[in-house]
Amino acid sequence: MTQALAAFNEHGIALATDSRATRFDAAGQPEVFNVEKLVPLGQCCAILSGGAGVSVPLSLALRRVLARHRGYLGPDDIAQFALPFLSQGYGRHLEKHGPEPQGFRRLYFILAGYCPERPPPGFALTLLGSEDNELPLRVIPVHRVVVMPRNLGMEMRLFKAVTQGTPLDGLLAMSKEFLEKMAALKEEVGPPFCFATITREGYRQVTV
């Protein structure tokens, strides 16, 4: 199960996630491996996926489709397109493979981006999710902070930090500390951890 964090203030968006994933072999035995869960979508947008393993190939498929679009797409345009696209892709996956194993039936995507035409500061987060293989995916209301799976304590810490105008490196340092804590507590969360920012200059993967 992915542990993901996203938060923004006037400085930009901070994104953080682990990279551990689990799949099952023909005998039903779990196998742990690493995947890229944080994927840029153009210059100023990104998608962070979690939950069921199909979330990663669906994110990559979304990136391929968006890469063929010649015009500008902001975060709101991408979110509007992504909801039916990802829902249909997940539906095809379930038709072909059947329900996910118990405990792996959650699926979510955090879409993050910057658009100068949005009200200041111009940054946006959209959370799309599915519980227990439900279709279509639904938009889950969020504001400036997303922690998935939810952790109320970390949400409150991040919200306080963003409202105080904490720089992005500070938000990422908090996220790294939290990921390390979760990795020590949960087998399904583990390094390497991935971090990125989205500012008015665009998307950038960073080292924390």
C-alpha positions as CSV (number, residue, x, y, z in Angstrom):
1,M,0.0,0.0,0.0
2,T,1.5,3.3,-1.1
3,Q,2.1,6.1,1.4
4,A,1.7,9.4,-0.5
5,L,1.7,13.0,0.5
6,A,0.9,16.3,-1.4
7,A,0.6,19.8,-0.1
8,F,0.8,23.3,-1.5
9,N,1.0,27.0,-0.5
10,E,2.1,30.1,-2.3
11,H,5.6,28.6,-2.9
12,G,4.3,25.6,-4.9
13,I,3.4,21.9,-4.5
14,A,5.4,19.3,-2.5
15,L,4.9,15.7,-3.5
16,A,6.3,12.6,-1.7
17,T,5.8,8.9,-1.9
18,D,7.4,5.6,-1.2
19,S,8.1,3.1,-4.1
20,R,7.3,-0.3,-2.6
21,A,4.7,-2.5,-4.3
22,T,3.3,-6.0,-3.8
23,R,2.1,-8.5,-6.4
24,F,1.0,-12.1,-6.2
25,D,2.5,-15.1,-8.0
26,A,0.5,-18.0,-9.5
27,A,0.5,-19.7,-6.1
28,G,-0.9,-16.5,-4.4
29,Q,2.3,-15.7,-2.6
30,P,3.2,-12.0,-2.3
31,E,6.2,-10.6,-4.0
32,V,7.6,-7.2,-3.0
33,F,9.3,-4.9,-5.6
34,N,9.8,-1.2,-6.4
35,V,7.8,0.9,-8.9
36,E,7.7,4.5,-10.0
37,K,4.5,6.0,-8.5
38,L,5.2,9.7,-9.1
39,V,4.9,10.5,-12.8
40,P,5.1,14.0,-14.5
41,L,2.3,14.9,-16.9
42,G,3.8,17.6,-19.0
43,Q,5.7,20.6,-17.7
44,C,3.5,21.8,-14.8
45,C,1.5,18.7,-13.7
46,A,2.0,15.3,-12.2
47,I,0.1,12.2,-11.0
48,L,0.9,10.2,-7.9
49,S,-0.8,6.8,-7.8
50,G,-1.4,4.3,-5.0
51,G,-3.4,1.4,-3.8
52,A,-3.9,-1.5,-6.3
53,G,-0.9,-2.2,-8.5
54,V,-2.8,-1.4,-11.7
55,S,-2.7,2.3,-10.6
56,V,0.9,2.6,-12.0
57,P,0.2,1.3,-15.6
58,L,-2.9,3.4,-15.6
59,S,-0.9,6.5,-14.7
60,L,1.6,5.7,-17.5
61,A,-1.2,5.2,-20.0
62,L,-2.6,8.6,-19.0
63,R,0.8,10.2,-19.6
64,R,1.1,8.6,-23.0
65,V,-2.3,9.9,-24.1
66,L,-1.6,13.4,-22.8
67,A,1.8,13.5,-24.5
68,R,0.0,13.3,-27.9
69,H,-2.1,16.4,-27.2
70,R,-0.7,19.4,-28.9
71,G,-2.4,22.2,-27.0
72,Y,-1.9,23.4,-23.5
73,L,-3.6,21.3,-20.7
74,G,-3.8,22.7,-17.2
75,P,-4.5,20.8,-14.0
76,D,-8.3,21.2,-14.3
77,D,-8.3,20.0,-17.9
78,I,-6.2,17.0,-17.0
79,A,-8.5,16.1,-14.0
80,Q,-11.6,16.4,-16.2
81,F,-10.0,14.0,-18.8
82,A,-8.4,11.7,-16.2
83,L,-11.6,10.8,-14.3
84,P,-13.3,8.9,-17.2
85,F,-10.0,7.7,-18.7
86,L,-8.8,6.1,-15.5
87,S,-12.2,4.7,-14.6
88,Q,-12.5,3.0,-18.0
89,G,-9.0,1.6,-17.7
90,Y,-9.7,0.2,-14.2
91,G,-13.0,-1.2,-15.4
92,R,-11.2,-3.1,-18.3
93,H,-8.6,-4.4,-15.7
94,L,-11.4,-5.8,-13.5
95,E,-13.2,-7.4,-16.4
96,K,-10.0,-9.1,-17.4
97,H,-8.5,-10.1,-14.0
98,G,-11.5,-10.0,-11.7
99,P,-11.6,-8.4,-8.3
100,E,-8.3,-7.5,-6.5
101,P,-7.4,-9.6,-3.4
102,Q,-8.9,-8.5,-0.1
103,G,-6.9,-5.7,1.3
104,F,-5.8,-4.5,-2.2
105,R,-9.1,-3.1,-3.5
106,R,-8.4,0.5,-2.9
107,L,-7.2,2.7,-5.8
108,Y,-6.4,6.4,-5.8
109,F,-4.7,9.0,-7.9
110,I,-3.4,12.5,-6.7
111,L,-3.4,14.9,-9.6
112,A,-1.2,18.0,-9.0
113,G,-0.5,21.0,-11.1
114,Y,-0.1,24.7,-11.7
115,C,-2.1,27.0,-14.0
116,P,-1.5,30.8,-14.1
117,E,-5.2,31.2,-15.0
118,R,-6.4,29.8,-11.7
119,P,-6.9,32.1,-8.7
120,P,-3.7,32.8,-6.8
121,P,-1.5,31.0,-6.0
122,G,-2.6,29.0,-9.1
123,F,-1.8,25.5,-7.7
124,A,-4.3,22.6,-7.5
125,L,-4.7,19.1,-6.1
126,T,-7.4,16.7,-7.2
127,L,-7.9,13.3,-5.5
128,L,-9.6,10.5,-7.5
129,G,-10.4,7.3,-5.7
130,S,-12.1,3.9,-5.6
131,E,-12.9,1.8,-2.6
132,D,-13.6,-2.0,-2.9
133,N,-13.3,-2.0,-6.7
134,E,-16.1,0.6,-7.1
135,L,-16.6,2.2,-10.5
136,P,-16.5,4.8,-11.7
137,L,-13.7,6.5,-9.8
138,R,-15.0,9.5,-7.8
139,V,-13.6,12.9,-7.0
140,I,-12.8,13.1,-3.3
141,P,-12.9,16.7,-2.0
142,V,-9.5,18.0,-0.8
143,H,-8.0,21.4,-0.3
144,R,-4.3,22.1,0.2
145,V,-3.2,18.8,1.8
146,V,-3.6,15.1,0.9
147,V,-2.2,12.2,2.9
148,M,-3.1,8.8,1.6
149,P,-3.8,6.5,3.3
150,R,-5.1,9.2,5.7
151,N,-3.3,10.1,8.8
152,L,-5.0,12.8,10.7
153,G,-1.9,13.8,12.7
154,M,0.2,14.3,9.6
155,E,-2.6,16.1,7.8
156,M,-2.8,18.6,10.7
157,R,1.0,19.1,10.7
158,L,1.1,19.7,7.0
159,F,-1.9,22.0,7.0
160,K,-0.3,24.1,9.8
161,A,2.9,24.2,7.8
162,V,1.3,25.3,4.5
163,T,-0.8,28.0,6.2
164,Q,2.4,29.4,7.8
165,G,4.0,29.6,4.4
166,T,6.7,27.0,5.0
167,P,9.0,26.7,2.0
168,L,8.8,23.6,-0.1
169,D,12.0,22.1,1.2
170,G,10.5,22.3,4.7
171,L,7.3,20.5,3.6
172,L,9.5,17.8,1.9
173,A,11.6,17.3,5.0
174,M,8.4,16.8,7.0
175,S,7.2,14.3,4.4
176,K,10.4,12.4,4.4
177,E,10.4,12.1,8.2
178,F,6.8,10.8,8.0
179,L,7.7,8.2,5.2
180,E,10.6,6.9,7.3
181,K,8.3,6.5,10.3
182,M,5.7,4.7,8.2
183,A,8.3,2.4,6.7
184,A,9.5,1.4,10.2
185,L,5.9,0.6,11.2
186,K,4.5,-1.0,8.0
187,E,6.0,-3.7,5.8
188,E,4.0,-2.4,2.7
189,V,5.8,1.0,2.9
190,G,9.4,1.3,2.0
191,P,12.3,3.1,0.3
192,P,13.5,4.5,-2.0
193,F,11.4,7.5,-1.4
194,C,10.5,9.9,-4.2
195,F,10.1,13.6,-4.0
196,A,9.1,16.4,-6.4
197,T,7.9,19.9,-6.5
198,I,5.7,21.9,-8.9
199,T,6.3,25.6,-9.0
200,R,5.5,28.4,-11.5
201,E,8.6,27.2,-13.3
202,G,7.3,23.7,-13.6
203,Y,7.7,20.1,-12.3
204,R,11.1,19.1,-10.8
205,Q,12.1,15.8,-9.1
206,V,14.3,16.5,-6.1
207,T,16.5,14.8,-3.6
208,V,15.7,15.3,0.1
